[in-house]
Amino acid sequence: MVALIVGIVLILLAVVACVPFGLAWWQDVVVFLRGSLPVLAVLIGLIAVFIGIADIKDRMEAKKEEEEEAKENAGK
């Protein structure tokens, strides 16, 4: 319950900080987002590459296991 209240309060403070009649930090937020988007895109891209490589390895391993099972079944 405390975490919910703290979360709501922090969200409200962030909204008040960004609106023009509050602290008017909107321009700073936009500058931060513009600067962080390329870095975020690189990180997401790296994660996607790692997931793709892991997926390819898993498919190759599954194919090898299927071939071994087929050989074992053919031998019986």
Helices and strands as residue ranges (DSSP letters): H 2-18, H 26-75
